[in-house]
Amino acid sequence: MLCGWMSQFSRRLVGTTLLLLLASCGQPDQVAHTASDAGSEASRFTVARNRAVAEVLDIANQQDFEDALRGMLAEAPQSTLTNPAGAVIWDSAGYDFVQGDAPETVNPSLWRQARLNNIRGLFEVEEGIYQLRGFDLANMTLIKGESGWIVVDPLTTLETSRAAMAFVEQQLGPINISGMIFTHSHIDHFGGVLSLLSAEQVAAGDIPVVAPLGFVDEAVSENIVAGPTMIRRGNYMYGDALERSPTGHVDTGLGQQVIFGSTSILQPTVLIDQPQVNLSIDGVDFEFFNMPGSEAPAELTFFLPQWRAFCGAEVVSHVMHNVLTLRGAKVRDALLWSDYIGQIAEFIEQRGDVAVLFNSHHWPTWSQQRIVTQLQQQQDMYKFTHDQTLRLANIGYTPREIAEQLKLPESLAGNFHLRGYYGTLSHNSKAVYQHYFGWYDANPASLNPLPPQQSAIRYVEFMGGADAVLEKAAAYYHEGDYRWVAEVLNHLVFAEPDNQSARRLLADTYRQLGYQAESGPWRDIYLSGARELSGGDKISRYDAAQSKAFLQQVPIEQFMKALSVRLDADKAAGEQLSINVTFSQDENFVLQVRNSVMHYRRAAVDPVADATLSLSKNLFIDIMVGDAGLADLIGSDELAINGSVLKLVRFFSLLGEPNDNFNIVLP
């Protein structure tokens, strides 16, 4: 019982806590082509709305396309990548449909962004600075040093990083890595590192691995504890189950898609822990700027005087970014973010000779004046969101009321790099409100409402029953009032989840809202909801074994934290247990259960603990990813149990299994 349960729990622990170590995003490890919505048409209201967007924006403006194509040395060929299990994780041909004018089922502004993100290849930013774009969600940058190459942000997965490097070596010759830089703590900027460089190579060759202070902790902490929920929400945010088509997933706004395969991490050898740090790496002078708490909790930017080039990491992108990502994360500080961008702009203005701004996503911007203008507009956009949200909150408006009336000023709204392709002004303003005031909007009715399904049943009763609700909703649908129809039918579907007429109409409603969305994540969320309402299967694609190289670098404390949040308080009522988990002679954790709470601390072995479980960290990880089973190891030299086996069994029986496949559009 102990062996089978613990092995199952361990696999579930990793499989549900480490998928979304991305932040940006984020999240889903295969391209899905199921439950096609092909044939679903845009309504006349959606067509009109999308045409209105095209009329307001200068869709034909070619400046971004010129910048995105500038310096292209080689266009990336069509490619398909698979993980070690043989599953497809990337198929570039899936985006062949993104060309020409926008179809009626896609917001023309989002379509324009998708076309830009569909430009893939090797680019010369300046002679000696190169970028690989379109191989992953993020960019990989290579900087020529005296004896080799300094790599910046080696992508999300071993598979994509390996493919990108193979392509660049075809163009530039063998790449000898003399330095590695992780700009921040989201996995799309470091997960592929072990395909390029090992810890042994770093040690033997004295190769610096540079990262911002707190990089490793932040790389794992955001999702270890909250992973199951982030996984499920990420399925929606990134359209994991949607086909790539004009009626499905088109683009994330930040890049084409989140790619999941085998991931890894390296411990930094150099931490940027001061506001400004000047370093020389392989003969190249860097001016690093530490900018924690911006787009990521741990993030740096840098300036290269030799090329008069500034790397803005993900502090700056060609989108309005997320103040609070829809997959779920700690809310970001929009004011601090704005201040950091202002510092970059001021630095560049004072230099007076900066030639190019390149970042971890999208394409560069050239010329001092264009760079400063872009930065100041980005700075103003985040500060506008912050200041106007607070202004309206301070005169009594609630988050939904603020989001409804807040609009960027005309001087900002027409700039494509400020459009809501990834974040939106609507949910970013709500995030600012949350940052200061939390979830409660001060209305007593919001203080202790009924759970969704209970309130839904009562709403439907008040509105005259299911037939009346459905009839009225259909009338509003035919008037194009989709936001209201979604709100009303959500009650009906939660009250009567088997009501197929309600589910079909709500699915149709979500499709129209998705077709209208300028934000890639909003589109994917709406269309994912429609897919599940229409009977599409929920999917969970994570394979823990693919992240074994990553897990070996994760501090044990993070696993203990994950265990503690899985304690079932009801089952643990009245229990008092103490367990030692010993990984080596000098690494022991004492786990205690009392008052339906699990505490853990790194400490010497407690001699009066109920039981002691001894094993190596590598074996612990092997068990979690399914490469070893406890049943096979009992009695071996690799694992030992001392004390009460029954108490150990009891301890693990108190830990509930997480669920990364829970319902969202159904109760």
N, C-alpha and C positions, 0 to 999 in steps of 0.2 A: 504493500500500500504506500509506504513512504517513498520507495524508489519510483514507482510509476507516477505518483502524484507530483513529486518534486520535479521530475524530468519534464512532465507536461507543463507545470507552472513555469519552469525556467525558460522553456522555448517560447511560451506565451509572453513572458516578461520582455524578452528582447524583441520578439516579433511585433509587439505592440507599442514599444516605447522608443524605438530608434529610427523609425521610418522617416519622420519629419524633422530631421536635424538640419533643416534648411530654413532658412528663413525667409528667405524671400520667398521660401518657401515652403523651402519647402518641399515633401512629400512624396506616392504612386510610382511603381517601377516598371511598367510596361505600357506599350502603346496598345490601346484597346480598340477594336473595330466591331463592336457588337451593338445590338439593339438600335439599328440605324433609324434615323428619323427622316431619311430621304423621302421626298415627296411632300413634306410639310412646307406649306407656303406662308409667306409673309402676308398679313392682312393689309387691307388698304390703309389702315391707321398706321401700321408699322412702316409701310412704304412711304407714306407722307412724312412721318417723323424723320425717317432716315434721309429723305430728300432735303428736308429742312436743315439738317445738320450739314449736308454737303453745300448748301447755299450759303450758310453762315461762315464756314471755314474755307480757307484757300487751299482746297484739296489738291489742286494742280501744281502748287508750289514745289519746285524741284530741289531746293537747297539741301534738304535732308538726304535726298537720294544722291546728290552730288557728293556730299560728305561721306555717306555710307559706302560709296563706290570708290572714293578717292584712295589711291595707293594700293588697289587690289593687284597683287602679284599673281595669284592663281585662284580660280574659282574652285570651290570644293566639289568633288564628284559626288554623284548619288551614292549613298551608303546605307547599309543596314547593319545594326549591331545587335549581338545577342549576349546574354549573360552566361555564366558557366553552365546553367541548366538548359541552355538552348533557347530560352524565351527571348523574343524580340523586345529590346528596350528602346530602340531608335530606328526609324525608317524615314530618311529624308524625303523620299518620294511621296510620302503621305501629305506633303505640303505643296505638291505641284499645282494644286488647284488655286493657290494664292497668286493670282496674276490678273492683269487687266482691271476693269472697273469692278466696283463692289457689287455683289449680287444683292437682291432685295432683302435677303435674310441676314445680312451683316451690316452693322453700322459702318458707314463709309469712312469714318475717322479711324475706327479700329482696323478696318481693312487696309487703310494706308499704312498704319503701324505694322501690320502683319507683313505687308510687302517689304517694308524696310528690314524687318527681322528675318526675312527669307533670303537676304543677301548673305551668302556664306562663302568663306574662303580665308586666305592669308593676305594680310594687309600690311603695308609699310606705313607706319604712322609718321615717323621720321627715319632717316637713314640710321639704322642701329636699334630702332624700336619697332617691333612687329606685333600684330595681334591676330589671333585665330578667333573668328566669329562664326557663330552658327553651328558649332559642334556640340553645344550644350546650352543651358540657360544663360550662363555667364561667358565672358571672354577669357582667354588665356593670353597673357602678354609676355613677350620675350625681349630682353634688353641685352645688347651685346657688351660683354665685359672684355677685359684684357686677355683672359685665358679661356673663357667659356661664355655661357649664357646664364642670365639671371631670369628665372621664371616667376611670374606674378600670377597667382590664382590658377592652380592646375585643375580646374573644373570639378565636377561632382563625382564622377565615377572613374574607376580604373579603365573601363572600356572606352569611354569617350576621350579621356586624357591620352590613352595609348593611341587611339585613332588620330587624334589631333597632332600628336608629336610625329607619328609616322608620315603624315601629310606634310608637315613643315620641313621634315628632313629631306623629303623629295625635292623641295624647292631651295632650301638653304644649306643642305649638307648635314653631316652629323652634328647633333646638339650635345655638347658637353656641358652639363649643368654645374655652374660655379656658385649659385646662390638661389634661394627660394624665399618668396615673400607671400604670406597670407595677409590679404588686406583686412579681412574681418572674419567673424566667427560663424558665418552661414556656410553650410556644407558644399554648396555649389562653387565655393571658392577655395576648397582644400581637399575634397574627398578623393580626388584622383591622384594624389601626390605619390603614393607608393608604386604607381606604374612608371614613375620617372626617377624616383630617388628613394633609397632605403636609409634607415637609421644607421646601418653599418657604413654606407657610403658617406653619410654626413660626418660620422666620427672619424673615418679614415682619411677623408679628404679635407677636413676642416671647412666644410661647406656651411655657411651661415643659413639658418632657417629663421626668418624674421617674422614676427607677429606682434599685434598690440597686446598690452597688458591684459590679462584675464582671458586670453584667447581660448585655451583648452577648457577652462571651467564653463565659459559661455557656450562653447561649441557643443557641450553635452547637456548642460543644465536645463536649457529651455524646454527640451522635449523628453528627457528621461522620465520625469514625473508625470507630465501631462500628455505623453505620447499618444495613447489610444484615441483621445478626443481629437488631437491635431491630425492624426492619420485620417480619421473619418471625414473631418471637415475639409482636409486637404484633397480628398477624393473629389469633392464638389468644386472646390476653388480652382483646381487645375484640370477639371474635366477629364479625370482619369479614365472613365468608362466610355467617353464619347468618341465617336468616329471623327476623323479629321476630314471635315467637309464644310461646305457653305451652310449646312444646317446643324453642324456640330462644333467641335473645338476648332478655333481658327488661330489663336495666339494668346499668350499670357499677358501681352503688353510689354513685359520685361524681356521676353525672348519667346521662342516658339513653344517650348514645353519644358516641364521638369522631367529630367531623365534619371531613372533609378537603376542602378546595377550594383557592382561591388564598390564599397566605399572604404576609405582609410583616413589616417591622420598621422602627422609627425609632431613630436614635441618640439616647440621652438627652442632655438639655442640663443636667440637674441630677442628680448622683449622691449618694445617701445613703451616706456613707462613715464615719460615726461612730455609736456606739451609740444616740444620740438627737440628732435635728436638728429644730429648730423653724423652719418656713417659713410665709410667707403667700402663698397662690396666689389671685389674683383676689379679694382681700379676705377669704379664708377662712384661718383659722389651722389649721395642721397640726402635730402632734407626731409626727414619724416615728421609728420604731425599727428599726434595722438588725439583722436576724436571719439572718446567713449560715449555711449548713450545717444548716438545719432541714429543712423539707419540700423545699426547693430549695437549691442551692448559693448562689444570690443571691436574697434575699427580704427584704421589709420589711413592717411593719405600721404603722398610724397611729391617732392619736386626734384627734377633732374636738371641741374644747371647746365650740364654739357649740351643738352638738347633744348633747353628752355621749355621743358615739357612738364605739365602738372598732371598727376594721376589722382582723380577725385574718388577712387574706389567706388562705393555705392552710395556715398553721401550725395552724389550728383548723378542723375540719369536723365534720359530723354523722355521722362514720364513724370506725372505726379505720383509719388511713391505712397506707401501705406504708413500712416501714423499708427494704425493698428491693423495688422494683417488679418484677413477674414478667416484663415485657418485657425487663428487664435494664437496669441503670444502676449508678452507683457507690453503694455501700451508704451509708445515712444514719446519723447518730449519734443513737440513740434517747435517750441521756442528755442531750445538748445540746438536742435537741428538747423534751424534758420541761422542762429548765431555762428555755427561752424561754417556754413556756406559763406556767410559774410566775412569771416576771417580769411577764407580762401580768396575771395574776391579782393579783399584789401591787400593781401600779400601779392597777388598778381598785379594789381594796380600800382603798388609801390615798386615792384620790379620793373614794370613798364616795357618788358621785352619778351613776354611769354608767347611762344609760338603756337602751342597746341595744348588742349585739355583732352585727355583720354580717360576713360572710366572702365569699371568692371562689367558694364553692360552697354550695349548700343555702340554708336560710332563716335569718333572724336569731333571736336570743334576747333577750327583753326583761326588764328589772328587774335591779337590782344583785345581789340574792341568787342568782337563777337563773343569772346570768352567771358569778358567782364559783364557784358549785357546778359548773357545766359545765366551766369551765376547770380547776378543781382535779381533777376526775375525769379529764379528758383528760391532765393532767400526771401523775397517779398511774398511769394506764394505761400510758403509755410508759415510765415509770420502773419500774413493776412488770415489764414485759417485759424491760427491761435488767437490773435487779438480780437477778431470779429466774433468768434465763438464765445470768448469771455465777455465781450461787450454785451452780447445778446443774453447770455446767461445771467449777467449782473443786473438785467432789467426784467428778469423773470421767465425768459423763454426756456423751454425744455429741449432735450436733444433732438427729438423729432421735429419740433417747431423750428429749431435753428437750422437743421439740415435742409428743411423745405425752402427756407427763404434765402439761404446763403448762396451768393453767386460771385464768382471772381469778377473783378472790375474788367472792363473792356480792354484796358491796356495789358492785361495778363491773359485773358481768356482765349485770345486768338492765337497764342503761341503753342505750337504743337508739343513742345517739350514740357508743357505744363498741363496737358490734357490728362484726364483721368483714365488712362489706359490700364493702370494697375491699382493704385489707390484711387479714391474719388473724394471730391469735396464733401459729399454727403456723409460717407462713413468716417472720413478723417475728422470732420467737425464733431461727430459723436465721440470719437476717440479723445479729442482734446477735452471735451466735457467729462469723460470718464477719468482722465488723468487728474483732474482737479476735484471732481465731486463724486465719482463712483457711479454705480448703476442706478441709484435712487433719484428720481426726478422731483422729489418733495411733495408729489401729489399723494394724499393718503390712500387713494385707490390703488396706487402702485406698490404700496408697502407690503402687503401680504395677499396677493391675488391667488385665486385657485390655480392648480396645475393646468397645463394646456388642455388635456383631454376632458377634465371635469368642467372647465369653463366652456369648452366647445359644445358639449352636450346642452348646457343651459342656453348658450347663444342660439343654437339651432331651435330649441324650444321657443325662445322668445321671438324668434323671427318667423314663427308659424310652421315649423317643421321642415323636413328635408326637401319635400317637393316644392314648397314655396321658395325656399332659399335657392334651389337650383334654377327655378324659373326666373327669379329676379336676377340671379347672377348671369344667366344666359343673356338677358336683356342688356345688362351693363357690358357684357363681353362684346355684343354686337354694336355697342356704341364706342368701343375701343377704350373703355375705362378699366384697363388691365390691373392696375395697382389695387383698385378697390375689389375687383373680382378675386384676386389672389388672397386678399385679406379675409373676405367673406367665405370663400370656398375652403380655405385652410381650416376654418372652424367646422365646416360640414365634414371634411375628410377626417378630421380628428374625432369628430363625434361618431361618424359612420365610415370607418376605414374600408369597408367592403362595398361601399356605394360606388359602383363602377362609372356611373354617369358623372358623378361629382369629380372623380379622379380624372376622367378623360377631359372634362372641361378645365379643370385646374392645370392639367398638363399642357393643354393648348394655350392657356393663359401664360404659363411660364415660358413657353416657346416664344411667344410674341415679345415678352419682356426681354428674353435673351437676345432675340434678333435686333432689338432696339439698343441694347447696352453698348456703350462706348468702352467700358471696362472689360478686359479679357476675363478676369475672375468673376465679375457679375454675370457675364454671358454664360460661362461654364457652370456657375451655381444654378442659374435658372434652368439651363438645359439638362443638367444632371438631375434636378428635381423632376422635370418632365419625364425623363427616361425612367426613373424608378416608379413614378406614378403609373406609367404605361406598362409596367411589368418587367422592366429590365432588372437583371440580377445585380445585387450588391457585390462588390468585388474587394478583395484584400490580397494584394500581390506581393507583400514583403517576404523576402527569404533572408532570415537572420544570418545564415552562413555567409552571405555576400558581404556582411559588415564585420566579419571576424577581425580583420586588420584594424578596423576602427575601434572595436570593443576592447581590444587588447591595450589600448591607450586610455580608456575611460577610467577615471578614478573610482575605486571601489565604493567610496562614499555615495556616489550617484546611484549605484545599484541598491545600496542599503536604503536610500531615500525612496527609491521606487518600491521596495518591499514594504516600507512603512505605510505608504498611501494605499496599499492593497489590503490592509488589515480590515476585516469585516467586523465593525464595531458590535453588531448584535451577537455574532458568534463568540466574540472575545469577552463578552460581559462576564465579569466575575473571575476571569482568568488572571493568573500571575505566573509568568514564565520567564526564564532567563536562559539564553542560548549563547554560547561562544561560537563564532565562525572564524577559524584560524586559517590564514592563507600562507603564512610562513612564520619563522621563528619570531620575527619582530612585527608582524602585522596580524593583529587579532581585533575582531569587532565583537562587542558584547551587545546582544539584542535583548531588550526587556519588554514584556507586555504587562501593562497594568492600566486599570481604568479605561479599558478599550482603546488604548493608545500603544503604539510600538515606538520605543526609543532605541537609538543606536549610538554607539560611541566607539571610537578607536581607543583601545585600552589593553592592558595586560589581561591574560586569560583569567577569568573569574573562577576561582577554585570551587565555589559553591553553586555554580550554574547548573541548571538541570541537565544540560547535555552540551557536548562540544563536537562540532563538525569540522574536520581538518581536511584541507585540500589546497592545491595550488590555484593561483588566479587563472592560469592558462587552462587548467582542467575545469574550473568553474565556467569559463567561457565556452569550452568545448561542450559541456553539458547543456548550456543555454542555447547554443546554436544547433544542437542535435548531433554533434560529432561524437559524443560519448554519452552513455546512459548510466545513471546511478545504479541501476539494477546489475549492470555488468561490472561495476567497480566496487561494490560492497565486498569487503574482505580482501581487497587488493592493497598494495603498498601505496597507491596513489590517493586513497581516501580512507579516512578513519572516523568512526563515531564512538565517542566515549560518553558514559553517563546513561541517562534514560532514553532509550530509543522511543518509547511511548510518548515521552514529553516532546521529543523532536517531531514526531508524527503529529502530535496535537498542535504544536506551533505552526507547522506548515498548513495544517487543515484550516487555520484561521484566516489564511490569505485567499481572498477572492480572485477569480480570474477576470482580467480586464476584457473589454469588448471593443474592438476597433471596427465593428461592422453593424453598429446600432442604427435604428431608424432615424431619419431626419424629417422626411415629408409625411411620414405616417407616425402614429403614436407608438 
